């Protein structure tokens, strides 16, 4: 029986035949595979963002720099304060040494006069009394120049800021509460008082 060639369906185009001009060819089997989106392939040139790299953001860098600057200022301030404290301590010690030297130098003439009085004591024993009295007056004058005047007054009213009561006596000639006798002179006034005057006070009735 003869086999007649199958007639092609005119509605189904032959894939081997070229498509007419302007016609759309149906997709081939090898084109049915999915194509990755643009920019996601290994050959993409897109740079990763800062979050992808895990690096610090610009704001974190600024805060770190400000923190380091503040810490540096704080350390410099501490160093300046320590240097100021040391310089003040040195200046204070220098002033104390200078003041002690001036005070000691003020008493050198007193010692010189005592040496002079002792030298002449053998030739004229009576002159020793006048010499000691003159040296005493000179020492009192030195203390007064240093700001510590001498207090040895009697007959004045008792002042607890200047006097220290050593005893109380009955004296009909002295008003009650007045200084009758000075047992030890005092030097200085107020906050600059070296010591109070030791006195006996008339007894109150």
N, CA, C and O of each residue as an XYZ file, in Angstrom:
820
protein
N       0.844     -1.183      0.000
C       0.000      0.000      0.000
C       0.869      1.218      0.000
O       1.743      1.339      0.858
N       0.678      2.094     -0.888
C       1.573      3.263     -0.976
C       1.324      4.218      0.148
O       0.185      4.445      0.557
N       2.413      4.782      0.651
C       2.356      5.760      1.770
C       2.479      7.131      1.196
O       3.466      7.478      0.548
N       1.471      7.894      1.441
C       1.474      9.257      0.948
C       2.068     10.168      1.994
O       1.762     10.007      3.175
N       2.858     11.067      1.638
C       3.421     12.025      2.635
C       2.329     12.848      3.285
O       1.379     13.300      2.646
N       2.513     13.026      4.618
C       1.511     13.772      5.405
C       1.561     15.230      5.063
O       2.602     15.885      5.010
N       0.384     15.676      4.840
C       0.295     17.094      4.515
C       0.426     17.922      5.775
O      -0.181     17.641      6.808
N       1.207     18.906      5.654
C       1.439     19.796      6.807
C       0.250     20.684      7.031
O      -0.424     21.138      6.106
N       0.022     20.916      8.336
C      -1.085     21.805      8.714
C      -0.665     23.224      8.476
O       0.319     23.690      9.051
N      -1.382     23.907      7.651
C      -0.961     25.304      7.391
C      -1.027     26.189      8.609
O      -0.408     27.253      8.622
N      -1.793     25.768      9.687
C      -1.901     26.636     10.874
C      -0.715     26.526     11.773
O      -0.482     27.415     12.592
N       0.074     25.433     11.650
C       1.231     25.227     12.516
C       2.467     25.424     11.678
O       2.713     24.630     10.770
N       3.247     26.435     11.938
C       4.439     26.673     11.121
C       5.535     25.709     11.459
O       5.649     25.239     12.591
N       6.324     25.426     10.488
C       7.457     24.529     10.665
C       8.597     25.302     11.299
O       8.997     26.341     10.774
N       9.161     24.796     12.476
C      10.246     25.536     13.128
C      11.480     25.652     12.283
O      12.312     26.527     12.523
N      11.628     24.775     11.276
C      12.806     24.864     10.440
C      12.695     25.944      9.403
O      13.703     26.445      8.905
N      11.460     26.312      9.071
C      11.268     27.347      8.063
C      11.529     28.701      8.661
O      11.183     28.937      9.819
N      12.103     29.561      7.941
C      12.325     30.932      8.482
C      11.011     31.626      8.663
O      10.072     31.441      7.888
N      10.954     32.445      9.722
C       9.715     33.162     10.013
C       9.530     34.283      9.027
O      10.489     34.935      8.614
N       8.308     34.497      8.661
C       8.052     35.622      7.756
C       8.486     36.913      8.405
O       8.585     37.025      9.627
N       8.738     37.869      7.564
C       9.162     39.181      8.043
C       8.056     39.798      8.875
O       6.902     39.866      8.451
N       8.430     40.255     10.086
C       7.463     40.892     10.988
C       6.762     39.926     11.889
O       6.030     40.350     12.783
N       6.955     38.614     11.693
C       6.278     37.641     12.550
C       7.086     37.380     13.789
O       8.304     37.552     13.776
N       6.418     36.954     14.903
C       7.048     36.648     16.171
C       7.227     35.174     16.279
O       6.256     34.421     16.206
N       8.509     34.720     16.459
C       8.773     33.291     16.560
C       8.422     32.824     17.957
O       8.636     33.547     18.930
N       7.882     31.612     18.061
C       7.591     31.065     19.394
C       8.880     30.771     20.129
O       9.907     30.538     19.490
N       8.860     30.775     21.494
C      10.085     30.520     22.256
C      10.569     29.119     22.063
O       9.786     28.171     22.011
N      11.913     28.991     21.952
C      12.521     27.681     21.814
C      12.661     27.042     23.190
O      12.497     27.703     24.215
N      12.954     25.801     23.197
C      13.068     25.086     24.457
C      14.249     25.519     25.272
O      14.175     25.521     26.501
N      15.396     25.907     24.602
C      16.584     26.310     25.350
C      16.490     27.715     25.893
O      17.320     28.140     26.696
N      15.439     28.461     25.437
C      15.240     29.815     25.950
C      14.251     29.865     27.095
O      13.984     30.934     27.643
N      13.708     28.717     27.459
C      12.706     28.691     28.530
C      13.315     28.784     29.901
O      12.607     29.014     30.882
N      14.657     28.605     29.991
C      15.302     28.714     31.299
C      15.291     30.160     31.779
O      15.409     31.084     30.973
N      15.150     30.363     33.099
C      15.062     31.722     33.671
C      16.401     32.416     33.578
O      17.451     31.818     33.814
N      16.347     33.679     33.233
C      17.546     34.510     33.138
C      17.632     35.361     34.388
O      16.654     36.024     34.733
N      18.777     35.370     35.093
C      18.873     36.179     36.327
C      18.699     37.647     36.035
O      19.071     38.120     34.961
N      18.124     38.390     37.004
C      17.920     39.838     36.795
C      19.255     40.546     36.630
O      20.300     40.094     37.098
N      19.171     41.658     35.958
C      20.380     42.454     35.739
C      20.928     42.956     37.051
O      20.182     43.381     37.933
N      22.255     42.903     37.173
C      22.906     43.417     38.375
C      23.133     42.398     39.440
O      23.762     42.707     40.451
N      22.630     41.144     39.257
C      22.812     40.115     40.285
C      23.798     39.043     39.878
O      24.013     38.093     40.631
N      24.382     39.164     38.751
C      25.339     38.167     38.286
C      26.709     38.387     38.867
O      26.952     39.404     39.517
N      27.593     37.467     38.649
C      28.966     37.593     39.195
C      29.754     38.692     38.544
O      30.747     39.160     39.102
N      29.315     39.135     37.319
C      30.099     40.136     36.611
C      29.587     41.548     36.846
O      30.001     42.477     36.153
N      28.689     41.726     37.817
C      28.141     43.070     38.053
C      29.211     43.976     38.640
O      30.092     43.508     39.360
N      29.143     45.266     38.340
C      30.122     46.250     38.809
C      29.612     47.062     39.987
O      30.274     48.030     40.360
N      28.486     46.736     40.594
C      27.901     47.523     41.688
C      28.714     47.331     42.964
O      28.999     46.198     43.351
N      29.097     48.454     43.637
C      29.890     48.423     44.862
C      28.981     48.153     46.052
O      27.864     48.668     46.096
N      29.437     47.348     47.032
C      28.604     47.123     48.238
C      28.569     48.365     49.116
O      29.534     49.128     49.158
N      27.466     48.567     49.813
C      27.277     49.716     50.694
C      28.071     49.585     51.968
O      28.665     48.540     52.229
N      28.088     50.637     52.764
C      28.854     50.587     54.036
C      28.295     49.583     55.017
O      29.045     48.993     55.794
N      26.959     49.373     54.995
C      26.381     48.396     55.916
C      26.784     46.982     55.546
O      26.968     46.131     56.416
N      26.924     46.727     54.204
C      27.312     45.385     53.778
C      28.730     45.059     54.207
O      29.027     43.907     54.524
N      29.627     46.069     54.224
C      31.021     45.833     54.631
C      31.190     45.778     56.130
O      32.215     45.301     56.619
N      30.188     46.265     56.886
C      30.286     46.233     58.338
C      31.116     47.339     58.930
O      31.395     47.277     60.127
N      31.541     48.364     58.182
C      32.357     49.459     58.685
C      31.529     50.488     59.435
O      30.306     50.501     59.295
N      32.174     51.378     60.252
C      31.453     52.404     61.010
C      30.876     53.470     60.101
O      31.436     53.791     59.053
N      29.780     53.993     60.511
C      29.141     55.067     59.762
C      29.871     56.375     60.031
O      30.582     56.480     61.030
N      29.716     57.369     59.173
C      30.401     58.658     59.399
C      30.058     59.285     60.731
O      30.918     59.922     61.340
N      28.811     59.129     61.219
C      28.438     59.730     62.507
C      29.201     59.087     63.658
O      29.582     59.773     64.606
N      29.426     57.785     63.587
C      30.196     57.116     64.631
C      31.641     57.600     64.640
O      32.236     57.762     65.705
N      32.197     57.829     63.477
C      33.564     58.353     63.403
C      33.659     59.737     64.031
O      34.629     60.028     64.731
N      32.671     60.595     63.795
C      32.684     61.939     64.376
C      32.573     61.878     65.890
O      33.269     62.609     66.594
N      31.700     61.007     66.397
C      31.548     60.893     67.856
C      32.829     60.363     68.495
O      33.216     60.813     69.574
N      33.482     59.416     67.842
C      34.742     58.886     68.385
C      35.824     59.957     68.426
O      36.579     60.052     69.394
N      35.895     60.768     67.364
C      36.898     61.840     67.337
C      36.620     62.882     68.419
O      37.551     63.362     69.066
N      35.341     63.239     68.621
C      35.000     64.206     69.667
C      35.324     63.657     71.044
O      35.813     64.385     71.908
N      35.050     62.364     71.254
C      35.356     61.752     72.553
C      36.851     61.758     72.829
O      37.269     62.036     73.953
N      37.664     61.455     71.818
C      39.107     61.480     71.997
C      39.602     62.899     72.283
O      40.512     63.087     73.091
N      39.011     63.893     71.626
C      39.425     65.279     71.859
C      39.087     65.723     73.276
O      39.894     66.381     73.933
N      37.883     65.361     73.752
C      37.498     65.719     75.123
C      38.388     65.026     76.153
O      38.754     65.624     77.166
N      38.734     63.769     75.895
C      39.620     63.056     76.820
C      41.004     63.694     76.849
O      41.628     63.797     77.906
N      41.479     64.123     75.678
C      42.788     64.793     75.620
C      42.765     66.113     76.375
O      43.718     66.439     77.082
N      41.674     66.882     76.230
C      41.553     68.141     76.976
C      41.517     67.884     78.471
O      42.124     68.621     79.248
N      40.807     66.839     78.877
C      40.693     66.518     80.308
C      42.065     66.156     80.882
O      42.401     66.581     81.987
N      42.844     65.390     80.155
C      44.175     65.029     80.635
C      45.096     66.243     80.709
O      45.885     66.364     81.646
N      45.003     67.140     79.732
C      45.830     68.349     79.775
C      45.435     69.238     80.952
O      46.293     69.842     81.597
N      44.117     69.317     81.230
C      43.666     70.130     82.367
C      44.184     69.554     83.687
O      44.580     70.308     84.575
N      44.185     68.226     83.821
C      44.724     67.606     85.037
C      46.219     67.880     85.181
O      46.704     68.150     86.280
N      46.940     67.810     84.076
C      48.381     68.083     84.124
C      48.646     69.540     84.499
O      49.554     69.821     85.282
N      47.855     70.476     83.943
C      48.030     71.892     84.291
C      47.719     72.137     85.761
O      48.415     72.906     86.424
N      46.670     71.485     86.277
C      46.322     71.651     87.686
C      47.405     71.101     88.601
O      47.706     71.706     89.630
N      47.991     69.971     88.247
C      49.062     69.402     89.064
C      50.296     70.297     89.041
O      50.945     70.490     90.070
N      50.618     70.839     87.882
C      51.765     71.766     87.801
C      51.514     73.026     88.615
O      52.428     73.541     89.258
N      50.260     73.537     88.592
C      49.934     74.723     89.377
C      50.052     74.443     90.868
O      50.540     75.284     91.623
N      49.606     73.263     91.297
C      49.700     72.915     92.711
C      51.158     72.828     93.160
O      51.512     73.322     94.231
N      51.998     72.202     92.345
C      53.410     72.089     92.691
C      54.089     73.452     92.718
O      54.907     73.721     93.597
N      53.751     74.323     91.749
C      54.353     75.653     91.723
C      53.908     76.472     92.933
O      54.710     77.208     93.509
N      52.641     76.353     93.323
C      52.155     77.077     94.498
C      52.846     76.577     95.768
O      53.183     77.373     96.645
N      53.056     75.269     95.870
C      53.738     74.726     97.050
C      55.179     75.230     97.127
O      55.671     75.557     98.207
N      55.851     75.292     95.979
C      57.229     75.806     95.981
C      57.269     77.284     96.373
O      58.128     77.701     97.150
N      56.334     78.074     95.833
C      56.317     79.497     96.170
C      55.990     79.708     97.644
O      56.562     80.588     98.287
N      55.070     78.904     98.182
C      54.722     79.037     99.599
C      55.908     78.696    100.489
O      56.165     79.388    101.474
N      56.627     77.642    100.151
C      57.794     77.271    100.948
C      58.888     78.331    100.842
O      59.587     78.610    101.816
N      59.031     78.915     99.663
C      60.026     79.975     99.492
C      59.661     81.197    100.336
O      60.543     81.820    100.926
N      58.372     81.551    100.401
C      57.950     82.686    101.221
C      58.150     82.391    102.706
O      58.558     83.271    103.463
N      57.870     81.175    103.119
C      58.072     80.818    104.529
C      59.551     80.912    104.904
O      59.896     81.432    105.965
N      60.414     80.410    104.035
C      61.855     80.484    104.307
C      62.327     81.930    104.372
O      63.128     82.296    105.231
N      61.821     82.746    103.453
C      62.214     84.155    103.452
C      61.716     84.873    104.701
O      62.433     85.701    105.263
N      60.500     84.570    105.142
C      59.961     85.223    106.340
C      60.733     84.801    107.587
O      61.012     85.626    108.457
N      61.078     83.521    107.673
C      61.878     83.075    108.820
C      63.238     83.759    108.838
O      63.753     84.108    109.900
N      63.817     83.948    107.654
C      65.112     84.615    107.592
C      65.026     86.065    108.041
O      65.903     86.545    108.759
N      63.965     86.776    107.619
C      63.807     88.177    108.037
C      63.583     88.286    109.538
O      64.106     89.193    110.186
N      62.802     87.356    110.091
C      62.543     87.397    111.531
C      63.822     87.118    112.329
O      64.114     87.797    113.313
N      64.569     86.117    111.888
C      65.816     85.807    112.590
C      66.820     86.948    112.476
O      67.534     87.247    113.433
N      66.877     87.588    111.303
C      67.801     88.708    111.124
C      67.425     89.882    112.009
O      68.299     90.638    112.433
N      66.120     90.052    112.300
C      65.703     91.166    113.158
C      66.197     90.993    114.588
O      66.363     91.982    115.302
N      66.437     89.747    115.025
C      66.888     89.508    116.392
C      68.417     89.444    116.507
O      68.951     89.312    117.608
N      69.102     89.534    115.400
C      70.567     89.520    115.485
C      71.121     90.691    116.299
O      72.039     90.471    117.089
N      70.616     91.928    116.154
C      71.128     93.015    117.013
C      70.888     92.776    118.494
O      71.683     93.212    119.327
N      69.801     92.086    118.836
C      69.535     91.771    120.244
C      70.628     90.852    120.782
O      71.140     91.069    121.880
N      70.980     89.838    120.018
C      72.047     88.939    120.445
C      73.391     89.653    120.530
O      74.201     89.379    121.416
N      73.615     90.574    119.593
C      74.879     91.327    119.628
C      74.989     92.158    120.901
O      76.057     92.225    121.510
N      73.905     92.783    121.299
C      73.924     93.606    122.527
C      74.079     92.736    123.773
O      74.729     93.141    124.737
N      73.489     91.551    123.758
C      73.689     90.645    124.889
C      75.158     90.233    125.001
O      75.714     90.170    126.098
N      75.770     89.955    123.862
C      77.190     89.619    123.874
C      78.020     90.787    124.409
O      78.974     90.590    125.162
N      77.644     92.007    124.011
C      78.375     93.194    124.471
C      78.215     93.395    125.977
O      79.171     93.742    126.670
N      76.980     93.172    126.482
C      76.737     93.334    127.924
C      77.527     92.305    128.733
O      78.074     92.631    129.787
N      77.589     91.066    128.246
C      78.346     90.038    128.946
C      79.843     90.327    128.928
O      80.563     89.980    129.864
N      80.302     90.963    127.856
C      81.724     91.278    127.755
C      82.146     92.303    128.815
O      83.231     92.195    129.386
N      81.275     93.310    129.079
C      81.604     94.358    130.037
C      81.104     94.051    131.450
O      81.241     94.894    132.336
N      80.548     92.908    131.677
C      80.011     92.586    133.006
C      81.137     92.435    134.029
O      80.926     92.741    135.203
N      82.300     91.983    133.637
C      83.386     91.786    134.592
C      83.973     93.092    135.077
O      84.303     93.203    136.257
N      84.116     94.075    134.226
C      84.715     95.343    134.616
C      83.764     96.203    135.426
O      84.205     96.926    136.320
N      82.480     96.145    135.142
C      81.497     96.971    135.858
C      80.234     96.143    136.049
O      79.359     96.153    135.183
N      80.120     95.433    137.154
C      78.947     94.576    137.365
C      77.643     95.352    137.365
O      76.617     94.807    136.957
N      77.642     96.589    137.801
C      76.401     97.363    137.823
C      75.882     97.682    136.437
O      74.687     97.911    136.250
N      76.790     97.696    135.458
C      76.361     98.034    134.101
C      75.599     96.900    133.429
O      74.932     97.102    132.415
N      75.703     95.707    134.004
C      75.014     94.578    133.390
C      73.511     94.752    133.444
O      72.786     94.331    132.543
N      73.048     95.394    134.542
C      71.596     95.586    134.681
C      71.082     96.520    133.603
O      70.073     96.237    132.958
N      71.767     97.623    133.409
C      71.345     98.558    132.369
C      71.456     97.933    130.979
O      70.629     98.184    130.103
N      72.480     97.125    130.794
C      72.635     96.476    129.494
C      71.518     95.494    129.201
O      70.997     95.455    128.086
N      71.146     94.698    130.199
C      70.050     93.728    129.999
C      68.740     94.446    129.755
O      67.939     94.013    128.926
N      68.508     95.549    130.471
C      67.279     96.306    130.265
C      67.222     96.885    128.837
O      66.172     96.886    128.193
N      68.358     97.368    128.371
C      68.379     97.915    127.015
C      68.140     96.817    125.965
O      67.468     97.039    124.958
N      68.700     95.644    126.220
C      68.476     94.538    125.282
C      67.013     94.115    125.300
O      66.435     93.813    124.256
N      66.407     94.092    126.512
C      64.976     93.763    126.604
C      64.138     94.743    125.798
O      63.249     94.331    125.053
N      64.406     96.014    125.937
C      63.649     97.022    125.192
C      63.850     96.869    123.679
O      62.928     97.081    122.891
N      65.039     96.508    123.305
C      65.288     96.320    121.876
C      64.505     95.110    121.331
O      63.962     95.164    120.227
N      64.453     94.039    122.101
C      63.674     92.877    121.684
C      62.189     93.175    121.579
O      61.520     92.719    120.652
N      61.674     93.947    122.537
C      60.258     94.345    122.485
C      59.979     95.186    121.245
O      58.938     95.044    120.603
N      60.920     96.059    120.921
C      60.759     96.891    119.728
C      60.748     96.050    118.452
O      59.996     96.347    117.524
N      61.576     95.001    118.399
C      61.591     94.126    117.225
C      60.247     93.419    117.060
O      59.725     93.333    115.949
N      59.690     92.917    118.151
C      58.386     92.255    118.077
C      57.288     93.226    117.641
O      56.382     92.858    116.894
N      57.381     94.445    118.107
C      56.375     95.434    117.702
C      56.476     95.741    116.212
O      55.459     95.905    115.538
N      57.696     95.817    115.701
C      57.870     96.040    114.263
C      57.351     94.870    113.439
O      56.917     95.058    112.302
N      57.391     93.668    113.998
C      56.860     92.494    113.312
C      55.345     92.382    113.426
O      54.749     91.478    112.841
N      54.721     93.279    114.165
C      53.262     93.264    114.300
C      52.757     92.653    115.580
O      51.585     92.284    115.662
N      53.620     92.531    116.603
C      53.218     91.933    117.883
C      53.573     92.883    119.026
O      54.603     92.701    119.674
N      52.744     93.887    119.282
C      53.041     94.836    120.363
C      52.934     94.170    121.740
O      52.226     93.179    121.915
N      53.651     94.739    122.705
C      53.695     94.202    124.071
C      52.560     94.779    124.893
O      52.236     95.960    124.769
N      51.936     93.931    125.754
C      50.847     94.365    126.641
C      51.213     93.955    128.070
O      51.322     92.769    128.382
N      51.396     94.947    128.919
C      51.703     94.700    130.332
C      51.098     95.795    131.194
O      51.720     96.237    132.160
N      49.885     96.240    130.853
C      49.257     97.358    131.558
C      48.505     96.849    132.786
O      47.906     95.773    132.770
N      48.553     97.649    133.843
C      47.767     97.373    135.049
C      46.722     98.469    135.225
O      46.832     99.557    134.659
N      45.690     98.148    136.038
C      44.627     99.120    136.269
C      43.604     99.188    135.138
O      42.705    100.029    135.180
N      43.714     98.352    134.160
C      42.746     98.347    133.051
C      41.707     97.262    133.313
O      41.936     96.343    134.099
N      40.574     97.381    132.651
C      39.522     96.381    132.817
C      39.955     95.057    132.191
O      40.646     95.011    131.173
N      39.517     93.985    132.850
C      39.863     92.668    132.349
C      39.200     92.424    130.993
O      38.002     92.652    130.825
N      40.001     91.954    130.027
C      39.515     91.657    128.677
C      39.886     90.206    128.356
O      41.069     89.891    128.229
N      38.892     89.320    128.223
C      39.231     87.903    127.971
C      39.953     87.677    126.643
O      40.584     86.638    126.446
N      39.861     88.654    125.728
C      40.570     88.508    124.456
C      42.050     88.825    124.595
O      42.850     88.411    123.756
N      42.436     89.566    125.662
C      43.832     89.963    125.854
C      44.453     89.347    127.095
O      45.669     89.162    127.151
N      43.634     89.026    128.092
C      44.167     88.602    129.384
C      43.839     87.149    129.685
O      42.836     86.596    129.234
N      44.721     86.564    130.460
C      44.518     85.223    131.004
C      44.596     85.312    132.526
O      45.635     85.678    133.076
N      43.513     84.982    133.196
C      43.436     85.123    134.649
C      44.235     84.001    135.306
O      43.953     82.820    135.101
N      45.215     84.380    136.082
C      46.009     83.425    136.831
C      45.544     83.355    138.290
O      45.618     82.303    138.926
N      45.072     84.473    138.800
C      44.582     84.504    140.179
C      43.645     85.672    140.397
O      43.600     86.621    139.615
N      42.884     85.572    141.503
C      41.950     86.629    141.889
C      42.345     87.063    143.302
O      42.493     86.226    144.191
N      42.518     88.385    143.509
C      42.977     88.928    144.785
C      41.964     89.943    145.304
O      41.180     90.530    144.558
N      42.022     90.115    146.616
C      41.176     91.133    147.248
C      41.986     92.415    147.365
O      42.984     92.451    148.084
N      41.567     93.469    146.666
C      42.279     94.753    146.680
C      41.247     95.860    146.825
O      40.521     96.171    145.881
N      41.186     96.458    148.021
C      40.177     97.513    148.224
C      40.441     98.755    147.389
O      39.521     99.535    147.145
N      41.674     98.958    146.948
C      41.997    100.150    146.166
C      41.690     99.983    144.667
O      41.666    100.971    143.932
N      41.458     98.761    144.217
C      41.219     98.504    142.787
C      39.749     98.176    142.558
O      39.158     97.410    143.319
N      39.157     98.749    141.515
C      37.766     98.401    141.192
C      37.653     96.924    140.871
O      38.594     96.352    140.320
N      36.560     96.294    141.187
C      36.399     94.866    140.870
C      36.498     94.613    139.357
O      35.974     95.376    138.546
N      37.178     93.531    139.009
C      37.290     93.168    137.602
C      38.392     93.879    136.849
O      38.450     93.819    135.621
N      39.277     94.559    137.586
C      40.404     95.232    136.927
C      41.691     94.451    137.166
O      41.802     93.662    138.104
N      42.671     94.701    136.276
C      43.957     94.019    136.365
C      44.775     94.660    137.484
O      45.023     95.866    137.481
N      45.189     93.828    138.439
C      45.972     94.321    139.569
C      47.469     94.140    139.327
O      48.262     95.026    139.645
N      47.853     92.998    138.766
C      49.266     92.715    138.554
C      49.443     91.906    137.264
O      48.627     91.051    136.921
N      50.538     92.210    136.567
C      50.891     91.469    135.342
C      52.008     90.502    135.699
O      53.092     90.910    136.116
N      51.725     89.209    135.528
C      52.723     88.198    135.832
C      53.549     87.798    134.608
O      54.686     87.343    134.732
N      52.967     87.971    133.446
C      53.690     87.651    132.218
C      53.122     88.493    131.077
O      51.935     88.386    130.769
N      53.945     89.325    130.449
C      53.442     90.186    129.380
C      52.899     89.364    128.210
O      53.326     88.238    127.956
N      51.951     89.968    127.520
C      51.397     89.352    126.310
C      51.854     90.115    125.076
O      52.285     91.265    125.161
N      51.754     89.460    123.938
C      52.207     90.084    122.688
C      51.194     89.795    121.573
O      50.733     88.669    121.383
N      50.877     90.862    120.855
C      49.968     90.729    119.722
C      48.540     91.063    120.077
O      48.170     91.136    121.249
N      47.723     91.271    119.016
C      46.312     91.611    119.177
C      45.481     90.760    118.222
O      45.898     90.458    117.104
N      44.290     90.380    118.697
C      43.337     89.693    117.832
C      43.887     88.390    117.272
O      44.420     87.551    117.998
N      43.740     88.244    115.942
C      44.207     87.032    115.282
C      45.732     86.934    115.243
O      46.276     85.852    115.023
N      46.422     88.049    115.454
C      47.887     88.060    115.443
C      48.457     88.029    116.861
O      49.555     88.527    117.107
N      47.716     87.451    117.774
C      48.183     87.382    119.157
C      49.105     86.185    119.338
O      48.736     85.049    119.039
N      50.318     86.457    119.836
C      51.248     85.375    120.134
C      50.859     84.650    121.418
O      50.880     83.422    121.487
N      50.501     85.442    122.439
C      50.041     84.863    123.696
C      49.323     85.943    124.485
O      49.640     87.122    124.326
N      48.353     85.578    125.340
C      47.674     86.575    126.166
C      48.513     86.981    127.360
O      49.506     86.330    127.686
N      48.108     88.066    128.011
C      48.805     88.571    129.183
C      48.305     87.842    130.418
O      47.105     87.820    130.689
N      49.231     87.242    131.170
C      48.854     86.541    132.411
C      48.749     87.564    133.528
O      49.717     88.263    133.828
N      47.558     87.656    134.157
C      47.301     88.709    135.153
C      46.547     88.154    136.347
O      45.967     87.069    136.314
N      46.587     88.972    137.428
C      45.695     88.758    138.559
C      44.641     89.862    138.547
O      44.941     91.010    138.218
N      43.431     89.518    138.898
C      42.294     90.433    138.773
C      41.704     90.670    140.164
O      41.672     89.774    141.008
N      41.234     91.917    140.381
C      40.595     92.269    141.644
C      39.290     91.477    141.797
O      38.532     91.318    140.840
N      39.049     90.997    142.985
C      37.867     90.183    143.257
C      36.630     91.040    143.259
O      36.636     92.166    143.757
N      35.559     90.496    142.696
C      34.276     91.210    142.684
C      33.561     90.976    143.998
O      33.656     89.900    144.588
N      32.846     91.990    144.452
C      32.115     91.889    145.722
C      30.879     91.006    145.529
O      30.121     90.788    146.474
